[in-house]
């Protein structure tokens, strides 16, 4: 009986709904993986990745080379002075270089011409640095994974603004919603969310499965209490709440709707008490001012 029930065909209504969502996803322009990223990932997948080969890949993009040197010389990495791409790779490590390159390529590939996105990459970059800082400071996970997640977690937003004429209003309403999940508002109005679209982009670009899953769940705060969910995913979601809280403070905002929804769960998951959280946020806000 159980087998028969499991094998029962889906109803026409269910199939139509699946087809509709499928068609919707296909109508959203997901930028293809850049060739530079494919070359970098191929080198990283080799048995012995070569810093020299990675340096040659980086050098093919002048803006990328400059950004790499800037990050290597920032206080996040001890303020050492890298004078060449090769030195920067040695200071940062191959995985961190890959994370930085991936973010820069995303910036080139994802459209942010809408006025509502004027500060999109500035905030994404600050989040990526904040995620790195927290990963190092709390010794949770890999800093390069945290960096990549920080850059990519909201990449579905510009893609949905490009797809839906009324998505900007959804963005404002969802951002101000004090109780319901941000993604619930998106689903209600557009049958998808920036978390779903960003997760799809991450998978299409060959990013780690942990990053893709964490993007999918980064507004799903009950996941922090779900012991069946991978710790890497829960850590990224928890750290992102701290990062965004610090960025809001850096921007001069007294409060944060998302922190009100998930901050307590994040601190519980990270075993941070009120004083430790306050100290950590102060340190992070100071680091953001120092680097930007």
C-alpha positions as CSV (number, residue, x, y, z in Angstrom):
1,X,0.0,0.0,0.0
2,X,2.8,2.4,0.8
3,X,4.5,1.8,-2.5
4,X,1.3,2.3,-4.4
5,X,0.7,5.6,-2.6
6,X,4.2,6.8,-3.3
7,X,3.9,5.9,-7.0
8,X,0.5,7.7,-7.4
9,X,0.7,10.1,-10.3
10,X,0.8,13.8,-9.5
11,X,-2.5,15.7,-10.1
12,X,-2.9,17.9,-13.3
13,X,-3.1,20.9,-11.0
14,X,0.2,20.0,-9.3
15,X,1.9,19.4,-12.7
16,X,0.6,22.7,-14.0
17,X,2.0,24.5,-11.0
18,X,5.4,22.8,-11.4
19,X,5.5,23.7,-15.1
20,X,4.6,27.3,-14.2
21,X,7.4,27.7,-11.7
22,X,9.8,26.0,-14.1
23,X,8.9,28.5,-16.9
24,X,9.3,31.4,-14.4
25,X,12.8,30.3,-13.4
26,X,13.7,29.9,-17.1
27,X,12.5,33.4,-17.8
28,X,14.9,34.9,-15.3
29,X,18.2,35.7,-16.9
30,X,20.9,33.9,-15.0
31,X,24.3,35.1,-16.3
32,X,26.5,32.3,-17.6
33,X,29.7,31.4,-15.7
34,X,32.5,33.7,-16.9
35,X,35.4,32.0,-18.8
36,X,37.9,33.4,-16.3
37,X,36.1,31.7,-13.4
38,X,35.9,28.4,-15.4
39,X,39.7,28.7,-15.9
40,X,40.3,29.4,-12.3
41,X,38.1,26.5,-11.1
42,X,39.9,24.2,-13.5
43,X,43.2,25.1,-12.0
44,X,41.9,24.8,-8.4
45,X,40.6,21.3,-9.3
46,X,44.0,20.1,-10.4
47,X,46.0,17.8,-8.1
48,X,48.6,20.6,-7.5
49,X,47.1,24.1,-8.1
50,X,49.8,26.5,-9.2
51,X,50.0,30.1,-7.7
52,X,51.9,31.1,-10.9
53,X,49.1,29.8,-13.1
54,X,46.5,31.5,-10.9
55,X,48.5,34.8,-11.1
56,X,48.4,34.6,-14.9
57,X,44.6,34.2,-14.8
58,X,44.2,37.2,-12.5
59,X,46.6,39.3,-14.6
60,X,44.2,38.9,-17.6
61,X,41.9,41.5,-15.9
62,X,43.5,44.7,-14.8
63,X,40.6,45.6,-12.4
64,X,40.8,42.2,-10.8
65,X,44.6,42.5,-10.3
66,X,44.2,45.9,-8.6
67,X,41.4,44.7,-6.3
68,X,43.5,41.7,-5.3
69,X,46.4,43.9,-4.3
70,X,44.1,46.2,-2.3
71,X,42.6,43.3,-0.4
72,X,46.0,41.8,0.3
73,X,47.2,45.1,1.7
74,X,44.1,45.7,3.9
75,X,44.1,45.5,7.7
76,X,41.9,42.4,7.4
77,X,45.1,40.6,6.4
78,X,47.5,42.3,8.7
79,X,48.3,45.3,6.6
80,X,51.3,43.7,4.9
81,X,52.5,45.4,1.6
82,X,52.1,43.1,-1.4
83,X,54.0,44.6,-4.3
84,X,52.9,42.1,-7.0
85,X,50.1,39.7,-7.8
86,X,52.3,36.8,-6.9
87,X,53.0,38.3,-3.4
88,X,49.3,39.0,-3.0
89,X,48.5,35.4,-3.8
90,X,51.1,34.2,-1.2
91,X,49.7,36.6,1.5
92,X,46.0,35.7,0.8
93,X,46.2,32.0,-0.1
94,X,44.8,30.4,-3.2
95,X,41.3,29.9,-1.9
96,X,40.9,33.5,-0.8
97,X,42.1,34.7,-4.2
98,X,39.5,32.5,-5.8
99,X,36.8,33.9,-3.6
100,X,37.8,37.5,-4.5
101,X,38.0,36.8,-8.2
102,X,34.6,35.1,-8.1
103,X,33.0,38.2,-6.5
104,X,34.6,40.6,-9.0
105,X,33.4,38.5,-11.9
106,X,29.9,38.6,-10.4
107,X,30.1,42.4,-10.3
108,X,30.9,42.5,-14.0
109,X,28.2,39.9,-15.0
110,X,25.2,40.9,-12.9
111,X,23.2,44.1,-14.0
112,X,22.9,46.8,-11.3
113,X,21.8,49.8,-13.4
114,X,18.5,50.3,-11.6
115,X,18.7,53.3,-9.1
116,X,17.4,51.0,-6.4
117,X,20.7,49.1,-6.7
118,X,23.0,52.1,-6.3
119,X,24.7,50.7,-3.2
120,X,24.2,47.0,-4.0
121,X,27.9,46.1,-4.6
122,X,29.1,48.4,-1.8
123,X,26.9,46.6,0.7
124,X,27.8,43.2,-0.8
125,X,31.5,43.9,-0.5
126,X,31.1,45.1,3.1
127,X,29.2,42.0,3.9
128,X,31.9,39.7,2.4
129,X,34.6,41.5,4.4
130,X,32.4,41.3,7.5
131,X,31.8,37.6,7.0
132,X,35.6,37.0,6.6
133,X,36.3,39.0,9.7
134,X,33.7,37.0,11.8
135,X,34.9,33.6,10.4
136,X,38.5,34.4,11.4
137,X,37.6,36.1,14.7
138,X,35.2,33.2,15.9
139,X,37.3,30.5,14.2
140,X,34.1,29.2,12.4
141,X,34.4,27.7,9.0
142,X,36.7,28.8,6.1
143,X,37.0,32.5,5.6
144,X,37.0,32.2,1.8
145,X,33.7,30.3,1.9
146,X,32.3,33.1,4.2
147,X,33.6,35.7,1.8
148,X,32.0,34.1,-1.2
149,X,28.6,33.6,0.6
150,X,28.7,37.3,1.7
151,X,29.1,38.5,-1.9
152,X,26.6,36.2,-3.4
153,X,23.7,35.9,-0.9
154,X,21.7,38.8,-2.4
155,X,22.7,38.3,-6.1
156,X,19.1,37.2,-6.8
157,X,17.9,40.8,-6.1
158,X,19.2,42.5,-9.2
159,X,18.1,39.6,-11.4
160,X,14.6,39.8,-10.0
161,X,14.5,43.6,-10.5
162,X,15.5,43.0,-14.1
163,X,12.7,40.4,-14.5
164,X,9.7,42.0,-12.6
165,X,8.7,45.6,-13.1
166,X,7.2,45.8,-9.6
167,X,9.9,43.9,-7.7
168,X,11.4,47.2,-6.3
169,X,8.2,47.7,-4.3
170,X,8.4,44.1,-3.1
171,X,11.9,44.7,-2.0
172,X,10.9,47.7,0.1
173,X,7.9,45.9,1.6
174,X,9.8,42.7,2.4
175,X,12.6,44.7,4.0
176,X,10.2,46.5,6.3
177,X,8.2,43.4,7.3
178,X,8.7,42.9,11.0
179,X,7.3,39.3,11.4
180,X,7.1,37.3,8.2
181,X,10.1,36.0,6.4
182,X,11.5,38.3,3.7
183,X,11.3,35.5,1.2
184,X,7.6,34.8,2.1
185,X,6.6,38.2,0.7
186,X,8.6,37.5,-2.5
187,X,7.0,34.1,-2.9
188,X,3.6,35.5,-2.4
189,X,4.0,38.1,-5.1
190,X,6.4,36.5,-7.6
191,X,6.3,32.7,-7.0
192,X,10.1,32.8,-6.4
193,X,12.6,34.7,-4.2
194,X,16.0,36.3,-4.4
195,X,17.2,33.4,-2.2
196,X,16.1,30.8,-4.7
197,X,17.5,32.7,-7.7
198,X,20.8,33.4,-5.9
199,X,21.1,29.8,-5.0
200,X,20.5,28.8,-8.6
201,X,23.2,31.3,-9.8
202,X,25.7,29.9,-7.3
203,X,25.1,26.3,-8.5
204,X,25.4,27.4,-12.2
205,X,28.7,29.1,-11.4
206,X,30.1,26.1,-9.8
207,X,30.3,27.5,-6.2
208,X,30.3,25.1,-3.3
209,X,27.1,23.3,-2.4
210,X,27.4,24.8,1.2
211,X,27.3,28.4,-0.3
212,X,24.4,27.5,-2.6
213,X,22.3,26.0,0.3
214,X,23.2,28.8,2.7
215,X,22.0,31.4,0.1
216,X,18.8,29.5,-0.2
217,X,18.2,29.6,3.6
218,X,19.7,33.0,4.6
219,X,16.3,34.4,5.5
220,X,15.1,31.1,7.0
221,X,16.1,31.6,10.6
222,X,14.4,28.5,12.1
223,X,17.1,26.5,10.2
224,X,19.5,27.7,12.9
225,X,17.7,25.4,15.3
226,X,17.5,22.5,12.9
227,X,20.2,20.0,13.9
228,X,19.6,18.0,10.7
229,X,21.0,21.0,8.7
230,X,24.7,21.0,8.0
231,X,26.7,23.1,10.4
232,X,28.5,25.0,7.6
233,X,25.1,26.2,6.3
234,X,23.8,27.2,9.7
235,X,27.1,29.0,10.5
236,X,26.9,31.1,7.4
237,X,23.3,32.1,8.1
238,X,24.2,33.0,11.7
239,X,27.3,35.0,10.7
240,X,25.3,36.8,8.0
241,X,22.9,38.2,10.6
242,X,25.8,39.6,12.7
243,X,27.5,41.0,9.5
244,X,24.3,42.7,8.4
245,X,23.7,44.1,11.9
246,X,27.2,45.6,11.9
247,X,26.7,47.1,8.4
248,X,23.4,48.7,9.5
249,X,25.2,50.3,12.5
250,X,28.0,51.4,10.2
251,X,25.4,53.1,8.0
252,X,23.9,54.9,11.0
253,X,20.8,52.8,11.5
254,X,19.7,52.2,15.1
255,X,17.9,48.9,14.4
256,X,17.6,46.0,12.0
257,X,14.4,44.2,11.1
258,X,16.3,41.1,10.1
259,X,18.3,41.1,13.4
260,X,15.0,41.4,15.3
261,X,13.7,38.3,13.5
262,X,16.8,36.1,13.8
263,X,19.5,37.7,16.0
264,X,18.7,35.8,19.1
265,X,18.7,32.5,17.3
266,X,22.1,33.4,15.7
267,X,23.7,34.3,19.0
268,X,22.3,31.1,20.6
269,X,23.7,29.0,17.7
270,X,27.1,30.8,18.0
271,X,27.1,30.5,21.8
272,X,27.5,34.3,22.2
273,X,26.0,36.1,25.2
274,X,24.9,39.7,25.1
275,X,28.2,41.3,26.1
276,X,30.2,39.1,23.7
277,X,27.8,40.0,20.9
278,X,28.1,43.8,21.7
279,X,31.9,43.6,21.8
280,X,32.0,41.6,18.5
281,X,29.8,44.1,16.7
282,X,31.9,47.0,18.0
283,X,35.1,45.3,16.6
284,X,33.4,44.6,13.3
285,X,32.0,48.1,12.9
286,X,35.5,49.5,13.6
287,X,37.0,47.1,11.0
288,X,34.5,48.3,8.4
289,X,35.5,51.9,9.1
290,X,39.2,51.1,8.9
291,X,38.9,49.4,5.5
292,X,36.3,51.5,3.8
